[in-house]
């Protein structure tokens, strides 16, 4: 996989300047952009696959990690904005579903272009309570 020279957040295996739609893919918590490397061959040529690479994964292994959602989403919104020049959709799996949902909300707050569709899998709806909330055995 190769990334654009100026933006390590977006990985495109086959950049397509004639694409009519961009599909941004957001991976699960331990996943990376390479999870989507074969997708380009599964879609029509009019669709450009853009996998989102979070810090701490693959080519961004040494980049500082985010420990809170808000700064992650703010940084990601800034990084993705140059790619929103043609119609686009988001697909997020598991934690990627939450990231893509929150990114859509951030773009709306910024009055930026919005995805034509938000596809999510393996995550409950954000308004539903977590039936198995995380806990710690150490006091905070």
The first five atom37 places (N, CA, C, CB, O) and aatype in JSON, in Angstrom:
{
  "aatype": [20, 20, 20, 20, 20, 20, 20, 20, 20, 20, 20, 20, 20, 20, 20, 20, 20, 20, 20, 20, 20, 20, 20, 20, 20, 20, 20, 20, 20, 20, 20, 20, 20, 20, 20, 20, 20, 20, 20, 20, 20, 20, 20, 20, 20, 20, 20, 20, 20, 20, 20, 20, 20, 20, 20, 20, 20, 20, 20, 20, 20, 20, 20, 20, 20, 20, 20, 20, 20, 20, 20, 20, 20, 20, 20, 20, 20, 20, 20, 20, 20, 20, 20, 20, 20, 20, 20, 20, 20, 20, 20, 20, 20, 20, 20, 20, 20, 20, 20, 20, 20, 20, 20, 20, 20, 20, 20, 20, 20, 20, 20, 20, 20, 20, 20, 20, 20, 20, 20, 20, 20, 20, 20, 20, 20, 20, 20, 20, 20, 20, 20, 20, 20, 20, 20, 20, 20, 20, 20, 20],
  "atom_mask": [
    [1, 1, 1, 1, 1],
    [1, 1, 1, 1, 1],
    [1, 1, 1, 1, 1],
    [1, 1, 1, 1, 1],
    [1, 1, 1, 1, 1],
    [1, 1, 1, 1, 1],
    [1, 1, 1, 1, 1],
    [1, 1, 1, 1, 1],
    [1, 1, 1, 1, 1],
    [1, 1, 1, 1, 1],
    [1, 1, 1, 1, 1],
    [1, 1, 1, 1, 1],
    [1, 1, 1, 1, 1],
    [1, 1, 1, 1, 1],
    [1, 1, 1, 1, 1],
    [1, 1, 1, 1, 1],
    [1, 1, 1, 1, 1],
    [1, 1, 1, 1, 1],
    [1, 1, 1, 1, 1],
    [1, 1, 1, 1, 1],
    [1, 1, 1, 1, 1],
    [1, 1, 1, 1, 1],
    [1, 1, 1, 1, 1],
    [1, 1, 1, 1, 1],
    [1, 1, 1, 1, 1],
    [1, 1, 1, 1, 1],
    [1, 1, 1, 1, 1],
    [1, 1, 1, 1, 1],
    [1, 1, 1, 1, 1],
    [1, 1, 1, 1, 1],
    [1, 1, 1, 1, 1],
    [1, 1, 1, 1, 1],
    [1, 1, 1, 1, 1],
    [1, 1, 1, 1, 1],
    [1, 1, 1, 1, 1],
    [1, 1, 1, 1, 1],
    [1, 1, 1, 1, 1],
    [1, 1, 1, 1, 1],
    [1, 1, 1, 1, 1],
    [1, 1, 1, 1, 1],
    [1, 1, 1, 1, 1],
    [1, 1, 1, 1, 1],
    [1, 1, 1, 1, 1],
    [1, 1, 1, 1, 1],
    [1, 1, 1, 1, 1],
    [1, 1, 1, 1, 1],
    [1, 1, 1, 1, 1],
    [1, 1, 1, 1, 1],
    [1, 1, 1, 1, 1],
    [1, 1, 1, 1, 1],
    [1, 1, 1, 1, 1],
    [1, 1, 1, 1, 1],
    [1, 1, 1, 1, 1],
    [1, 1, 1, 1, 1],
    [1, 1, 1, 1, 1],
    [1, 1, 1, 1, 1],
    [1, 1, 1, 1, 1],
    [1, 1, 1, 1, 1],
    [1, 1, 1, 1, 1],
    [1, 1, 1, 1, 1],
    [1, 1, 1, 1, 1],
    [1, 1, 1, 1, 1],
    [1, 1, 1, 1, 1],
    [1, 1, 1, 1, 1],
    [1, 1, 1, 1, 1],
    [1, 1, 1, 1, 1],
    [1, 1, 1, 1, 1],
    [1, 1, 1, 1, 1],
    [1, 1, 1, 1, 1],
    [1, 1, 1, 1, 1],
    [1, 1, 1, 1, 1],
    [1, 1, 1, 1, 1],
    [1, 1, 1, 1, 1],
    [1, 1, 1, 1, 1],
    [1, 1, 1, 1, 1],
    [1, 1, 1, 1, 1],
    [1, 1, 1, 1, 1],
    [1, 1, 1, 1, 1],
    [1, 1, 1, 1, 1],
    [1, 1, 1, 1, 1],
    [1, 1, 1, 1, 1],
    [1, 1, 1, 1, 1],
    [1, 1, 1, 1, 1],
    [1, 1, 1, 1, 1],
    [1, 1, 1, 1, 1],
    [1, 1, 1, 1, 1],
    [1, 1, 1, 1, 1],
    [1, 1, 1, 1, 1],
    [1, 1, 1, 1, 1],
    [1, 1, 1, 1, 1],
    [1, 1, 1, 1, 1],
    [1, 1, 1, 1, 1],
    [1, 1, 1, 1, 1],
    [1, 1, 1, 1, 1],
    [1, 1, 1, 1, 1],
    [1, 1, 1, 1, 1],
    [1, 1, 1, 1, 1],
    [1, 1, 1, 1, 1],
    [1, 1, 1, 1, 1],
    [1, 1, 1, 1, 1],
    [1, 1, 1, 1, 1],
    [1, 1, 1, 1, 1],
    [1, 1, 1, 1, 1],
    [1, 1, 1, 1, 1],
    [1, 1, 1, 1, 1],
    [1, 1, 1, 1, 1],
    [1, 1, 1, 1, 1],
    [1, 1, 1, 1, 1],
    [1, 1, 1, 1, 1],
    [1, 1, 1, 1, 1],
    [1, 1, 1, 1, 1],
    [1, 1, 1, 1, 1],
    [1, 1, 1, 1, 1],
    [1, 1, 1, 1, 1],
    [1, 1, 1, 1, 1],
    [1, 1, 1, 1, 1],
    [1, 1, 1, 1, 1],
    [1, 1, 1, 1, 1],
    [1, 1, 1, 1, 1],
    [1, 1, 1, 1, 1],
    [1, 1, 1, 1, 1],
    [1, 1, 1, 1, 1],
    [1, 1, 1, 1, 1],
    [1, 1, 1, 1, 1],
    [1, 1, 1, 1, 1],
    [1, 1, 1, 1, 1],
    [1, 1, 1, 1, 1],
    [1, 1, 1, 1, 1],
    [1, 1, 1, 1, 1],
    [1, 1, 1, 1, 1],
    [1, 1, 1, 1, 1],
    [1, 1, 1, 1, 1],
    [1, 1, 1, 1, 1],
    [1, 1, 1, 1, 1],
    [1, 1, 1, 1, 1],
    [1, 1, 1, 1, 1],
    [1, 1, 1, 1, 1],
    [1, 1, 1, 1, 1],
    [1, 1, 1, 1, 1],
    [1, 1, 1, 1, 1]
  ],
  "atom_positions": [
    [[0.84, -1.18, 0.0], [0.0, 0.0, 0.0], [0.88, 1.23, 0.0], [-0.95, 0.0, 1.21], [1.97, 1.23, 0.56]],
    [[0.41, 2.27, -0.62], [1.13, 3.53, -0.64], [0.24, 4.6, -0.07], [1.61, 3.89, -2.06], [-0.99, 4.5, -0.16]],
    [[0.84, 5.6, 0.49], [0.05, 6.72, 1.0], [0.35, 7.94, 0.15], [0.36, 6.99, 2.5], [1.37, 7.99, -0.54]],
    [[-0.52, 8.91, 0.2], [-0.23, 10.15, -0.48], [0.96, 10.78, 0.21], [-1.45, 11.11, -0.49], [1.12, 10.63, 1.43]],
    [[1.79, 11.48, -0.54], [3.04, 12.01, 0.01], [2.79, 12.98, 1.16], [3.82, 12.71, -1.09], [3.61, 13.06, 2.08]],
    [[1.72, 13.7, 1.13], [1.48, 14.74, 2.12], [0.48, 14.36, 3.21], [1.01, 15.97, 1.44], [0.24, 15.15, 4.12]],
    [[-0.1, 13.17, 3.14], [-1.15, 12.84, 4.09], [-1.08, 11.36, 4.5], [-2.52, 13.18, 3.5], [-1.61, 10.5, 3.79]],
    [[-0.45, 11.07, 5.63], [-0.35, 9.67, 6.06], [-1.67, 9.08, 6.55], [0.68, 9.55, 7.16], [-1.75, 7.87, 6.77]],
    [[-2.69, 9.88, 6.73], [-3.99, 9.41, 7.2], [-4.73, 8.6, 6.13], [-4.84, 10.58, 7.63], [-5.51, 7.71, 6.47]],
    [[-4.51, 8.9, 4.85], [-5.28, 8.31, 3.77], [-4.39, 7.41, 2.92], [-5.94, 9.4, 2.9], [-3.38, 7.87, 2.37]],
    [[-4.75, 6.13, 2.82], [-4.0, 5.15, 2.06], [-4.86, 4.73, 0.86], [-3.6, 3.92, 2.94], [-6.0, 4.3, 1.01]],
    [[-4.28, 4.85, -0.32], [-4.96, 4.42, -1.55], [-4.06, 3.44, -2.28], [-5.33, 5.64, -2.47], [-2.93, 3.79, -2.63]],
    [[-4.53, 2.22, -2.5], [-3.72, 1.24, -3.23], [-3.66, 1.59, -4.71], [-4.27, -0.17, -3.04], [-2.64, 1.37, -5.36]],
    [[-4.75, 2.12, -5.23], [-4.82, 2.48, -6.65], [-5.49, 3.85, -6.79], [-5.59, 1.41, -7.47], [-6.69, 3.91, -7.04]],
    [[-4.73, 4.95, -6.62], [-5.34, 6.26, -6.81], [-6.0, 6.36, -8.19], [-4.29, 7.38, -6.64], [-5.45, 5.87, -9.18]],
    [[-7.15, 6.97, -8.24], [-7.92, 7.04, -9.47], [-8.44, 8.46, -9.65], [-9.09, 6.03, -9.46], [-9.4, 8.87, -9.0]],
    [[-7.8, 9.21, -10.53], [-8.17, 10.61, -10.74], [-9.49, 10.75, -11.5], [-7.07, 11.34, -11.49], [-10.05, 11.85, -11.58]],
    [[-10.0, 9.65, -12.05], [-11.29, 9.67, -12.74], [-12.43, 9.15, -11.86], [-11.21, 8.85, -14.02], [-13.56, 9.01, -12.32]],
    [[-12.14, 8.85, -10.61], [-13.17, 8.31, -9.71], [-14.32, 9.29, -9.58], [-12.57, 8.0, -8.32], [-14.13, 10.51, -9.58]],
    [[-15.51, 8.74, -9.48], [-16.7, 9.56, -9.28], [-17.21, 9.48, -7.85], [-17.81, 9.14, -10.24], [-18.11, 10.23, -7.46]],
    [[-16.63, 8.55, -7.05], [-17.04, 8.36, -5.67], [-15.84, 7.84, -4.88], [-18.26, 7.38, -5.56], [-15.08, 7.0, -5.38]],
    [[-15.67, 8.34, -3.67], [-14.63, 7.82, -2.77], [-15.3, 7.07, -1.63], [-13.73, 8.97, -2.22], [-16.26, 7.53, -1.03]],
    [[-14.76, 5.9, -1.37], [-15.21, 5.07, -0.24], [-14.1, 5.1, 0.8], [-15.55, 3.6, -0.7], [-13.05, 4.49, 0.61]],
    [[-14.35, 5.8, 1.91], [-13.4, 5.86, 3.02], [-13.7, 4.71, 3.96], [-13.48, 7.24, 3.76], [-14.84, 4.54, 4.4]],
    [[-12.68, 3.93, 4.29], [-12.84, 2.75, 5.13], [-12.11, 2.95, 6.46], [-12.31, 1.5, 4.42], [-10.94, 3.33, 6.48]],
    [[-12.81, 2.69, 7.55], [-12.28, 2.87, 8.9], [-12.25, 1.5, 9.57], [-13.15, 3.88, 9.71], [-13.27, 0.82, 9.67]],
    [[-11.07, 1.12, 10.04], [-10.87, -0.23, 10.58], [-11.25, -0.34, 12.05], [-9.43, -0.64, 10.4], [-11.5, 0.66, 12.73]],
    [[-11.29, -1.57, 12.51], [-11.53, -1.87, 13.93], [-10.34, -1.42, 14.77], [-11.8, -3.39, 14.13], [-9.32, -1.01, 14.22]],
    [[-10.45, -1.5, 16.08], [-9.46, -0.93, 17.01], [-8.03, -1.39, 16.74], [-9.83, -1.28, 18.42], [-7.13, -0.55, 16.74]],
    [[-7.8, -2.65, 16.53], [-6.44, -3.13, 16.3], [-6.07, -3.22, 14.83], [-6.26, -4.46, 16.94], [-4.97, -3.64, 14.48]],
    [[-6.99, -2.84, 13.96], [-6.79, -2.98, 12.53], [-6.08, -1.81, 11.9], [-8.1, -3.18, 11.85], [-5.77, -0.82, 12.55]],
    [[-5.83, -1.95, 10.61], [-5.1, -0.94, 9.88], [-5.63, -0.84, 8.46], [-3.59, -1.25, 9.87], [-6.49, -1.61, 8.04]],
    [[-5.09, 0.12, 7.72], [-5.53, 0.35, 6.35], [-5.35, -0.87, 5.46], [-4.77, 1.51, 5.75], [-6.12, -1.06, 4.52]],
    [[-4.37, -1.7, 5.75], [-4.13, -2.87, 4.9], [-5.32, -3.84, 4.9], [-2.88, -3.61, 5.37], [-5.42, -4.69, 4.01]],
    [[-6.21, -3.73, 5.88], [-7.41, -4.58, 5.88], [-8.23, -4.39, 4.61], [-8.27, -4.28, 7.11], [-8.99, -5.27, 4.22]],
    [[-8.08, -3.23, 3.97], [-8.9, -2.88, 2.81], [-8.11, -2.91, 1.5], [-9.51, -1.52, 3.01], [-8.61, -2.42, 0.48]],
    [[-6.9, -3.46, 1.5], [-6.05, -3.41, 0.32], [-6.63, -4.13, -0.89], [-4.7, -4.0, 0.64], [-6.34, -3.74, -2.02]],
    [[-7.43, -5.15, -0.7], [-7.99, -5.87, -1.85], [-9.35, -5.34, -2.29], [-8.12, -7.34, -1.51], [-9.89, -5.8, -3.29]],
    [[-9.89, -4.38, -1.57], [-11.22, -3.9, -1.9], [-11.28, -3.21, -3.27], [-11.68, -2.94, -0.84], [-12.3, -3.31, -3.95]],
    [[-10.21, -2.53, -3.68], [-10.26, -1.81, -4.95], [-10.64, -2.75, -6.09], [-8.92, -1.14, -5.24], [-11.4, -2.35, -6.98]],
    [[-10.14, -3.96, -6.09], [-10.47, -4.92, -7.13], [-11.89, -5.47, -7.05], [-9.52, -6.05, -7.07], [-12.34, -6.15, -7.97]],
    [[-12.59, -5.19, -5.98], [-13.95, -5.7, -5.77], [-15.04, -4.69, -6.16], [-14.13, -6.1, -4.33], [-16.22, -5.03, -6.18]],
    [[-14.62, -3.46, -6.46], [-15.57, -2.4, -6.77], [-15.37, -1.9, -8.2], [-15.42, -1.23, -5.78], [-14.29, -2.09, -8.77]],
    [[-16.39, -1.27, -8.78], [-16.23, -0.69, -10.11], [-15.12, 0.37, -10.11], [-17.55, -0.07, -10.59], [-14.8, 0.94, -9.07]],
    [[-14.55, 0.61, -11.28], [-13.44, 1.57, -11.42], [-13.84, 2.98, -11.02], [-12.93, 1.57, -12.85], [-12.97, 3.8, -10.71]],
    [[-15.12, 3.3, -11.02], [-15.57, 4.66, -10.67], [-15.45, 4.94, -9.18], [-17.02, 4.86, -11.11], [-15.6, 6.08, -8.74]],
    [[-15.18, 3.9, -8.38], [-15.1, 4.04, -6.93], [-13.64, 3.93, -6.5], [-15.97, 2.98, -6.21], [-12.96, 2.95, -6.82]],
    [[-13.17, 4.93, -5.79], [-11.8, 4.94, -5.28], [-11.82, 4.58, -3.79], [-11.12, 6.33, -5.5], [-12.51, 5.22, -3.0]],
    [[-11.06, 3.56, -3.42], [-11.0, 3.12, -2.03], [-9.93, 3.91, -1.31], [-10.72, 1.59, -1.93], [-8.78, 3.96, -1.74]],
    [[-10.31, 4.53, -0.21], [-9.4, 5.32, 0.62], [-9.47, 4.76, 2.04], [-9.76, 6.86, 0.59], [-10.44, 4.99, 2.75]],
    [[-8.45, 4.03, 2.43], [-8.42, 3.46, 3.78], [-7.8, 4.47, 4.74], [-7.64, 2.12, 3.8], [-6.77, 5.07, 4.44]],
    [[-8.43, 4.64, 5.87], [-7.93, 5.58, 6.87], [-6.93, 4.86, 7.77], [-9.11, 6.18, 7.71], [-7.22, 3.8, 8.32]],
    [[-5.75, 5.46, 7.9], [-4.67, 4.89, 8.71], [-4.51, 5.73, 9.98], [-3.32, 4.83, 7.91], [-4.04, 6.86, 9.93]],
    [[-4.9, 5.17, 11.1], [-4.76, 5.88, 12.37], [-3.32, 5.81, 12.86], [-5.72, 5.29, 13.42], [-2.59, 4.88, 12.51]],
    [[-2.91, 6.77, 13.66], [-1.56, 6.71, 14.25], [-1.38, 5.43, 15.05], [-1.32, 7.93, 15.16], [-2.31, 4.92, 15.67]],
    [[-0.16, 4.9, 15.01], [0.17, 3.68, 15.74], [-0.01, 2.42, 14.94], [-0.67, 3.6, 16.96], [0.2, 1.32, 15.46]],
    [[-0.38, 2.54, 13.68], [-0.59, 1.37, 12.82], [0.34, 1.43, 11.61], [-2.07, 1.29, 12.36], [0.58, 2.5, 11.05]],
    [[0.86, 0.27, 11.23], [1.65, 0.09, 10.02], [2.64, 1.22, 9.78], [0.73, -0.03, 8.83], [3.57, 1.39, 10.57]],
    [[2.48, 2.0, 8.71], [3.44, 3.06, 8.38], [3.42, 4.22, 9.37], [3.16, 3.58, 6.99], [4.24, 5.13, 9.27]],
    [[2.49, 4.21, 10.31], [2.39, 5.28, 11.31], [2.69, 4.75, 12.72], [0.98, 5.91, 11.28], [2.23, 5.3, 13.72]],
    [[3.46, 3.68, 12.78], [3.73, 3.01, 14.05], [4.35, 3.95, 15.08], [4.65, 1.84, 13.82], [4.05, 3.83, 16.27]],
    [[5.19, 4.86, 14.66], [5.88, 5.74, 15.6], [5.14, 7.06, 15.85], [7.26, 6.04, 15.1], [5.6, 7.87, 16.66]],
    [[4.02, 7.29, 15.19], [3.25, 8.52, 15.4], [2.59, 8.48, 16.77], [2.18, 8.7, 14.29], [2.18, 7.42, 17.23]],
    [[2.5, 9.64, 17.42], [1.85, 9.68, 18.74], [0.4, 9.2, 18.66], [1.89, 11.1, 19.32], [-0.34, 9.53, 17.73]],
    [[0.02, 8.42, 19.65], [-1.33, 7.86, 19.71], [-2.32, 8.87, 20.27], [-1.35, 6.58, 20.55], [-1.94, 9.79, 21.01]],
    [[-3.57, 8.69, 19.92], [-4.65, 9.47, 20.52], [-5.26, 8.62, 21.62], [-5.73, 9.9, 19.46], [-5.47, 7.42, 21.44]],
    [[-5.54, 9.24, 22.75], [-6.17, 8.52, 23.86], [-7.59, 9.0, 24.13], [-5.33, 8.69, 25.11], [-8.27, 8.47, 25.0]],
    [[-8.04, 10.01, 23.36], [-9.39, 10.52, 23.5], [-9.98, 10.75, 22.1], [-9.41, 11.84, 24.33], [-9.26, 11.1, 21.16]],
    [[-11.25, 10.54, 21.97], [-11.92, 10.62, 20.68], [-11.93, 12.03, 20.09], [-13.34, 10.12, 20.81], [-11.7, 12.19, 18.9]],
    [[-12.19, 13.05, 20.89], [-12.33, 14.4, 20.36], [-11.1, 14.88, 19.61], [-12.65, 15.36, 21.48], [-11.24, 15.34, 18.48]],
    [[-9.88, 14.79, 20.18], [-8.72, 15.24, 19.4], [-8.47, 14.39, 18.16], [-7.48, 15.24, 20.28], [-8.01, 14.9, 17.14]],
    [[-8.77, 13.09, 18.24], [-8.63, 12.23, 17.07], [-9.53, 12.71, 15.95], [-8.95, 10.77, 17.43], [-9.09, 12.87, 14.81]],
    [[-10.78, 12.95, 16.27], [-11.76, 13.36, 15.26], [-11.42, 14.73, 14.69], [-13.17, 13.38, 15.85], [-11.56, 14.95, 13.49]],
    [[-10.98, 15.64, 15.52], [-10.59, 16.98, 15.04], [-9.43, 16.88, 14.07], [-10.21, 17.89, 16.22], [-9.45, 17.52, 13.01]],
    [[-8.43, 16.09, 14.4], [-7.27, 15.92, 13.51], [-7.67, 15.21, 12.22], [-6.16, 15.13, 14.22], [-7.24, 15.6, 11.14]],
    [[-8.48, 14.19, 12.34], [-8.91, 13.43, 11.17], [-9.76, 14.29, 10.23], [-9.7, 12.19, 11.61], [-9.61, 14.21, 9.02]],
    [[-10.63, 15.1, 10.79], [-11.46, 15.99, 9.95], [-10.59, 16.93, 9.13], [-12.44, 16.81, 10.84], [-10.85, 17.15, 7.95]],
    [[-9.57, 17.46, 9.74], [-8.64, 18.34, 9.03], [-7.88, 17.59, 7.94], [-7.65, 18.98, 10.01], [-7.71, 18.1, 6.83]],
    [[-7.44, 16.37, 8.25], [-6.65, 15.58, 7.31], [-7.47, 15.1, 6.12], [-6.05, 14.4, 8.01], [-6.95, 14.99, 5.01]],
    [[-8.74, 14.81, 6.33], [-9.57, 14.23, 5.28], [-10.19, 15.28, 4.37], [-10.66, 13.38, 5.89], [-10.58, 14.98, 3.24]],
    [[-10.29, 16.49, 4.85], [-10.99, 17.55, 4.11], [-10.54, 17.69, 2.65], [-10.8, 18.87, 4.81], [-11.41, 17.85, 1.79]],
    [[-9.23, 17.63, 2.31], [-8.84, 17.77, 0.89], [-9.38, 16.66, -0.02], [-7.34, 17.8, 0.78], [-9.39, 16.82, -1.24]],
    [[-9.81, 15.55, 0.56], [-10.31, 14.42, -0.21], [-11.82, 14.45, -0.41], [-9.91, 13.13, 0.47], [-12.4, 13.53, -1.0]],
    [[-12.45, 15.49, 0.09], [-13.91, 15.57, 0.02], [-14.37, 16.4, -1.17], [-14.46, 16.16, 1.31], [-15.44, 17.01, -1.13]],
    [[-13.57, 16.42, -2.22], [-13.86, 17.22, -3.4], [-14.75, 16.51, -4.42], [-12.59, 17.62, -4.06], [-15.19, 17.12, -5.39]],
    [[-15.02, 15.23, -4.2], [-15.98, 14.48, -5.02], [-16.91, 13.76, -4.04], [-15.26, 13.46, -6.0], [-16.59, 13.65, -2.86]],
    [[-18.07, 13.29, -4.51], [-18.98, 12.57, -3.6], [-18.25, 11.41, -2.9], [-20.21, 12.04, -4.37], [-17.36, 10.78, -3.48]],
    [[-18.65, 11.16, -1.66], [-17.97, 10.13, -0.87], [-18.93, 9.47, 0.1], [-16.79, 10.73, -0.11], [-19.99, 10.0, 0.42]],
    [[-18.52, 8.3, 0.56], [-19.25, 7.55, 1.58], [-18.24, 7.06, 2.61], [-20.06, 6.36, 0.96], [-17.05, 6.96, 2.32]],
    [[-18.72, 6.76, 3.8], [-17.89, 6.21, 4.87], [-18.36, 4.79, 5.18], [-17.96, 7.1, 6.16], [-19.56, 4.5, 5.18]],
    [[-17.39, 3.91, 5.42], [-17.68, 2.59, 5.97], [-16.78, 2.38, 7.18], [-17.46, 1.46, 4.89], [-15.56, 2.51, 7.08]],
    [[-17.38, 2.08, 8.32], [-16.62, 1.82, 9.53], [-17.0, 0.5, 10.15], [-16.81, 2.94, 10.52], [-18.18, 0.15, 10.24]],
    [[-15.99, -0.24, 10.58], [-16.22, -1.54, 11.22], [-15.77, -1.48, 12.67], [-15.49, -2.67, 10.46], [-14.63, -1.12, 12.96]],
    [[-16.66, -1.85, 13.59], [-16.38, -1.9, 15.02], [-15.97, -0.51, 15.52], [-15.27, -2.95, 15.33], [-16.77, 0.42, 15.42]],
    [[-14.75, -0.34, 16.04], [-14.34, 1.0, 16.47], [-14.37, 1.97, 15.29], [-12.92, 0.96, 17.09], [-14.66, 3.15, 15.47]],
    [[-14.09, 1.47, 14.09], [-14.16, 2.31, 12.9], [-15.56, 2.84, 12.65], [-13.69, 1.54, 11.69], [-15.72, 3.92, 12.08]],
    [[-16.58, 2.09, 13.07], [-17.96, 2.56, 12.96], [-18.15, 3.8, 13.83], [-18.96, 1.46, 13.36], [-18.76, 4.78, 13.41]],
    [[-17.62, 3.75, 15.04], [-17.73, 4.89, 15.94], [-16.93, 6.08, 15.41], [-17.24, 4.51, 17.36], [-17.41, 7.21, 15.45]],
    [[-15.72, 5.83, 14.93], [-14.88, 6.91, 14.38], [-15.57, 7.56, 13.19], [-13.49, 6.37, 13.98], [-15.62, 8.78, 13.09]],
    [[-16.1, 6.76, 12.28], [-16.75, 7.32, 11.09], [-18.02, 8.09, 11.46], [-17.08, 6.21, 10.08], [-18.33, 9.11, 10.85]],
    [[-18.75, 7.6, 12.45], [-19.94, 8.31, 12.92], [-19.57, 9.66, 13.52], [-20.69, 7.46, 13.97], [-20.16, 10.68, 13.19]],
    [[-18.57, 9.66, 14.41], [-18.15, 10.91, 15.05], [-17.53, 11.87, 14.04], [-17.14, 10.62, 16.17], [-17.7, 13.08, 14.16]],
    [[-16.82, 11.34, 13.04], [-16.27, 12.2, 11.99], [-17.39, 12.85, 11.19], [-15.34, 11.4, 11.07], [-17.3, 14.03, 10.85]],
    [[-18.43, 12.12, 10.89], [-19.59, 12.68, 10.18], [-20.2, 13.81, 10.99], [-20.64, 11.6, 9.89], [-20.54, 14.86, 10.44]],
    [[-20.35, 13.6, 12.29], [-20.88, 14.66, 13.16], [-19.97, 15.88, 13.17], [-21.05, 14.14, 14.6], [-20.46, 17.02, 13.14]],
    [[-18.65, 15.66, 13.2], [-17.7, 16.78, 13.19], [-17.79, 17.55, 11.87], [-16.26, 16.27, 13.42], [-17.8, 18.78, 11.88]],
    [[-17.86, 16.86, 10.77], [-17.98, 17.54, 9.47], [-19.27, 18.36, 9.41], [-17.96, 16.52, 8.33], [-19.28, 19.45, 8.85]],
    [[-20.34, 17.83, 9.98], [-21.6, 18.58, 10.03], [-21.44, 19.84, 10.87], [-22.73, 17.71, 10.59], [-21.92, 20.91, 10.48]],
    [[-20.78, 19.73, 12.02], [-20.54, 20.91, 12.87], [-19.72, 21.96, 12.14], [-19.82, 20.5, 14.17], [-19.95, 23.16, 12.3]],
    [[-18.77, 21.5, 11.32], [-17.92, 22.42, 10.56], [-18.58, 22.9, 9.28], [-16.6, 21.75, 10.23], [-17.98, 23.66, 8.52]],
    [[-19.8, 22.47, 9.02], [-20.53, 22.79, 7.8], [-19.73, 22.4, 6.56], [-20.88, 24.28, 7.76], [-19.72, 23.12, 5.56]],
    [[-19.06, 21.27, 6.65], [-18.27, 20.73, 5.53], [-19.15, 19.79, 4.71], [-17.0, 19.98, 6.05], [-20.29, 19.51, 5.07]],
    [[-18.59, 19.32, 3.6], [-19.28, 18.31, 2.81], [-19.52, 17.09, 3.7], [-18.46, 17.93, 1.53], [-18.69, 16.75, 4.55]],
    [[-20.66, 16.43, 3.49], [-21.01, 15.24, 4.27], [-21.04, 14.01, 3.38], [-22.37, 15.44, 4.97], [-21.26, 14.12, 2.18]],
    [[-20.82, 12.84, 3.97], [-20.9, 11.62, 3.16], [-22.32, 11.42, 2.62], [-20.47, 10.39, 3.98], [-23.3, 11.77, 3.27]],
    [[-22.38, 10.85, 1.43], [-23.69, 10.5, 0.87], [-24.36, 9.43, 1.71], [-23.55, 10.03, -0.59], [-25.58, 9.36, 1.81]],
    [[-23.52, 8.58, 2.32], [-24.05, 7.5, 3.15], [-22.99, 7.12, 4.19], [-24.46, 6.26, 2.27], [-21.79, 7.22, 3.93]],
    [[-23.44, 6.7, 5.33], [-22.58, 6.19, 6.39], [-22.94, 4.73, 6.62], [-22.73, 7.04, 7.72], [-24.03, 4.41, 7.1]],
    [[-22.01, 3.83, 6.26], [-22.21, 2.4, 6.47], [-21.43, 1.99, 7.71], [-21.76, 1.56, 5.21], [-20.25, 2.33, 7.83]],
    [[-22.06, 1.28, 8.63], [-21.37, 0.84, 9.83], [-21.68, -0.64, 10.08], [-21.78, 1.7, 11.05], [-22.74, -1.14, 9.72]],
    [[-20.72, -1.32, 10.72], [-20.92, -2.71, 11.09], [-20.24, -2.98, 12.42], [-20.38, -3.67, 10.0], [-19.29, -2.3, 12.79]],
    [[-20.75, -3.97, 13.14], [-20.14, -4.48, 14.37], [-20.02, -3.43, 15.48], [-18.79, -5.03, 14.08], [-19.05, -3.43, 16.23]],
    [[-21.01, -2.55, 15.57], [-21.05, -1.59, 16.68], [-22.5, -1.23, 16.94], [-20.19, -0.3, 16.38], [-23.28, -1.07, 16.0]],
    [[-22.86, -1.11, 18.19], [-24.24, -0.75, 18.51], [-24.49, 0.72, 18.13], [-24.54, -0.98, 20.02], [-23.56, 1.49, 17.95]],
    [[-25.75, 1.06, 18.01], [-26.1, 2.45, 17.73], [-25.6, 3.32, 18.88], [-27.65, 2.61, 17.53], [-25.67, 2.91, 20.04]],
    [[-25.1, 4.53, 18.57], [-24.48, 5.35, 19.62], [-25.42, 5.76, 20.74], [-23.9, 6.57, 19.0], [-24.95, 6.04, 21.85]],
    [[-26.72, 5.8, 20.5], [-27.65, 6.22, 21.55], [-28.01, 5.08, 22.5], [-28.9, 6.78, 20.92], [-28.67, 5.31, 23.51]],
    [[-27.6, 3.85, 22.18], [-27.91, 2.71, 23.04], [-26.86, 2.53, 24.12], [-28.03, 1.44, 22.21], [-25.66, 2.63, 23.83]],
    [[-27.26, 2.27, 25.36], [-26.27, 2.08, 26.42], [-25.44, 0.81, 26.18], [-26.97, 2.01, 27.79], [-25.91, -0.16, 25.6]],
    [[-24.22, 0.86, 26.65], [-23.31, -0.28, 26.53], [-23.76, -1.35, 27.53], [-21.82, 0.15, 26.79], [-23.74, -1.1, 28.73]],
    [[-24.15, -2.54, 27.06], [-24.61, -3.58, 27.98], [-23.45, -4.2, 28.78], [-25.33, -4.67, 27.21], [-23.69, -4.88, 29.78]],
    [[-22.24, -3.97, 28.36], [-21.06, -4.53, 29.03], [-19.98, -3.44, 29.14], [-20.52, -5.79, 28.25], [-18.94, -3.54, 28.48]],
    [[-20.22, -2.42, 29.95], [-19.29, -1.29, 30.01], [-17.91, -1.73, 30.52], [-19.85, -0.16, 30.91], [-17.81, -2.66, 31.32]],
    [[-16.87, -1.04, 30.05], [-15.52, -1.38, 30.53], [-15.38, -1.06, 32.02], [-14.45, -0.61, 29.73], [-16.06, -0.18, 32.54]],
    [[-14.52, -1.77, 32.67], [-14.28, -1.53, 34.09], [-12.78, -1.68, 34.34], [-15.11, -2.51, 34.99], [-12.04, -2.2, 33.5]],
    [[-12.38, -1.22, 35.5], [-10.99, -1.35, 35.89], [-10.92, -1.92, 37.3], [-10.26, 0.01, 35.81], [-11.81, -1.69, 38.12]],
    [[-9.86, -2.65, 37.55], [-9.7, -3.2, 38.91], [-8.85, -2.26, 39.76], [-9.05, -4.6, 38.86], [-8.69, -2.49, 40.96]],
    [[-8.32, -1.21, 39.13], [-7.51, -0.24, 39.85], [-8.3, 1.02, 40.06], [-6.2, 0.05, 39.11], [-9.03, 1.44, 39.16]],
    [[-8.18, 1.65, 41.21], [-8.9, 2.92, 41.42], [-8.32, 4.0, 40.49], [-8.81, 3.37, 42.9], [-7.14, 4.0, 40.17]],
    [[-9.19, 4.9, 40.09], [-8.77, 5.98, 39.17], [-7.92, 7.01, 39.87], [-9.98, 6.66, 38.56], [-7.49, 7.97, 39.24]]
  ]
}
